[in-house]
């Protein structure tokens, strides 16, 4: 017999020898790497599925003992056995992340002209009035110039320009805060009648409170007076921001 045929015969015999039936409770493998049986196949071979009326063996509870050891020359009290790192589902600890205010950029200050990038008034230029504790920025159009009322915006969705208006001496009422812009909670949702549903109108039209209209006029009166002091500023705020296909945004200087 040649050497080549002997090697072929020996290689063909190896898988056949290791492919025998596995004994219960043992994991056989080819050359110690690839297991012959899968996890479910091994369980089937063991026959544990056929055993009925299994008796649960209750583990004896061992009272924790304090073990005194020294670490670095100092006594160290250890508790054995160690406490489990997992908790039952009923007593599992639930941790909630605290909401942290958004860090506002240094370029957004009182009087800075901002360009809105999202929302109902995207593309409009507005005047920044103040930063709220929630991290949002209070802005106004003013409403008389471009129709943007007092509102909160996320600083992540605005472009801060280098244009500013001098608002020194203009005080913004302290009541214009986060709670000022929150919608009043309603217990029941508005129900539409069939006539208003098909007409696309609500049964009761929403109206702006008279108090907020008065606040808007008071703020706009001071802002418009400051805008008129700068030439062409009123026209600048009245136009919307847009770029054409030949302009590259990252090369623009705002």
For each residue, the residues with C-beta under 8 A, 3 or more apart:
1: 5 6
2: 5 6
3: 6 7
4: 7 8
5: 1 2 8 9
6: 1 2 3 9 10
7: 3 4 10 11
8: 4 5 11 12
9: 5 6 12 13
10: 6 7 13 14
11: 7 8 14
12: 8 9 15 16
13: 9 10 16 17
14: 10 11 17 18 31
15: 12 18 19 30
16: 12 13 19
17: 13 14 20
18: 14 15 28 29 30 31 36
19: 15 16 30 36
20: 17 28
21: 45
22: 26 27 28 36 37 42 45
23: 26 28
24: 45 46 47
25: 46
26: 22 23
27: 22 35 36 37 42
28: 18 20 22 23 35 36 37
29: 18 32 33 34 35 36
30: 15 18 19 33 34 36
31: 14 18 34
32: 29
33: 29 30
34: 29 30 31
35: 27 28 29 38 42
36: 18 19 22 27 28 29 30
37: 22 27 28 41 42 45
38: 35 41 42
39: 42 43
40: 43 44
41: 37 38 44 45
42: 22 27 35 37 38 39 45 46
43: 39 40 46 48 49
44: 40 41 47 49
45: 21 22 24 37 41 42
46: 24 25 42 43
47: 24 44 50 51
48: 43 51
49: 43 44
50: 47
51: 47 48 54
52:
53:
54: 51
55:
56:
57:
58:
59:
60:
61:
62: 81
63:
64: 79 80 81
65: 79 80
66: 77 78 79 80
67: 77 78 79 80
68: 75 76 77 78
69: 75 76 78
70: 73 74 75 76
71: 74 76
72:
73: 70
74: 70 71
75: 68 69 70
76: 68 69 70 71
77: 66 67 68
78: 66 67 68 69
79: 64 65 66 67 82 83
80: 64 65 66 67
81: 62 64
82: 79
83: 79
84: 87
85:
86:
87: 84 91 92 93
88: 91 92
89: 92
90:
91: 87 88
92: 87 88 89
93: 87
94:
95:
96:
97:
98:
99:
100:
101: 133 134 135
102: 134 135 136 154 155 156
103: 135
104: 108 131 135 137 155
105: 108 155 160
106: 109
107: 112 160
108: 104 105 112 114 128 131 137 155 158 160
109: 106 112 128 164
110: 128 129 130 167
111: 127 128 164 165 166 167 226
112: 107 108 109 127 128 160 161 163 164
113: 125 126 127 128 161 163 164 165 236 237
114: 108 125 126 127 128 137 139 153 158 159 160 161
115: 123 124 125 158 159 161 241 254
116: 119 121 122 123 124 125 126 139 148 153 157 158
117: 122 157 158 159
118: 122 154 157
119: 116 122 153 157
120:
121: 116 124 126 147 148 151
122: 116 117 118 119
123: 115 116 240 241 242
124: 115 116 121 141 146 147 148 240 241
125: 113 114 115 116 146 161 236 237 239 240 241
126: 113 114 116 121 139 140 141 146 148 153 237
127: 111 112 113 114 139 140 141 142 165 167 223 237
128: 108 109 110 111 112 113 114 137 138 139
129: 110 137 138 139 140 150 167 172 176 219
130: 110 137 138 172 176
131: 104 108 135 136 137 138
132: 135 136 137 138 152 177 178
133: 101 177 178
134: 101 102 152 178
135: 101 102 103 104 131 132 154 155
136: 102 131 132 152 153 154 155 178
137: 104 108 114 128 129 130 131 132 152 153 154 155 158
138: 128 129 130 131 132 150 151 152 172 176
139: 114 116 126 127 128 129 148 150 151 152 153
140: 126 127 129 143 148 149 150 151 216 219 220 223
141: 124 126 127 144 145 146 147 148 149 220 237
142: 127 145 146 148 219 220 223 224 227 237
143: 140 146 147 148 149 150 216 220
144: 141 220 224
145: 141 142 224 227 234 237 238
146: 124 125 126 141 142 143 237 238
147: 121 124 141 143
148: 116 121 124 126 139 140 141 142 143 151
149: 140 141 143 216
150: 129 138 139 140 143 176 212 215 216 219
151: 121 138 139 140 148 181
152: 132 134 136 137 138 139 178 181
153: 114 116 119 126 136 137 139 157 158
154: 102 118 135 136 137 157 158
155: 102 104 105 108 135 136 137 158
156: 102
157: 116 117 118 119 153 154
158: 108 114 115 116 117 137 153 154 155
159: 114 115 117 241 254
160: 105 107 108 112 114 254
161: 112 113 114 115 125 254
162: 253 254
163: 112 113 236
164: 109 111 112 113
165: 111 113 127 223 226 227 230 233
166: 111 226 229
167: 110 111 127 129 170 222 223 226
168:
169:
170: 167 222 223 226
171:
172: 129 130 138 176 219
173: 176 215 218 219
174: 177
175: 180
176: 129 130 138 150 172 173 180 215 219
177: 132 133 174 180
178: 132 133 134 136 152 181 182
179: 182
180: 175 176 177
181: 151 152 178
182: 178 179
183:
184:
185:
186: 189 190
187:
188: 191
189: 186
190: 186 202 203 204
191: 188 203
192: 196 197 202 203
193: 196 197 203
194: 197 198
195: 198 199
196: 192 193 199 200 201 202 203
197: 192 193 194 200
198: 194 195
199: 195 196
200: 196 197
201: 196 205
202: 190 192 196 205 206
203: 190 191 192 193 196
204: 190
205: 201 202
206: 202
207:
208: 212 213
209: 212 213
210: 213 214
211: 214 215
212: 150 208 209 215 216
213: 208 209 210 216 217
214: 210 211 217 218
215: 150 173 176 211 212 218 219
216: 140 143 149 150 212 213 219 220
217: 213 214 220 221
218: 173 214 215 221 222
219: 129 140 142 150 172 173 176 215 216 222 223
220: 140 141 142 143 144 216 217 223 224
221: 217 218 224 225
222: 167 170 218 219 225 226
223: 127 140 142 165 167 170 219 220 226 227
224: 142 144 145 220 221 227 228 234
225: 221 222 228 229
226: 111 165 166 167 170 222 223 229 230
227: 142 145 165 223 224 230 233 234 237
228: 224 225 233 234
229: 166 225 226 233
230: 165 226 227 233
231:
232: 235 236
233: 165 227 228 229 230 236 237
234: 145 224 227 228 237 238
235: 232 238 239
236: 113 125 163 232 233 239
237: 113 125 126 127 141 142 145 146 227 233 234
238: 145 146 234 235
239: 125 235 236
240: 123 124 125
241: 115 123 124 125 159
242: 123
243: 247 249 252
244: 247
245:
246:
247: 243 244 251 252
248: 251 252
249: 243 252
250:
251: 247 248
252: 243 247 248 249
253: 162
254: 115 159 160 161 162
